[in-house]
């Protein structure tokens, strides 16, 4: 029988599941922080433009940009 490189990791993932369940979930606060930081220029942008800018900044600065 051929050994799967993932078979040992399955048990580790299962044992970590209990530990992960007590960790707080990410709350997605970055978008609010970015929007707040951009408030001084809010009068120069429409609401839609401001929202697009906030999302663009978030997408370029979050962990997603690195993976």
Residue pairs with C-beta under 8 A, 6 or more apart in sequence:
30 58
30 61
30 62
31 54
31 55
31 58
34 54
34 57
34 58
35 50
35 54
38 50
38 53
38 54
42 50
45 53
59 65
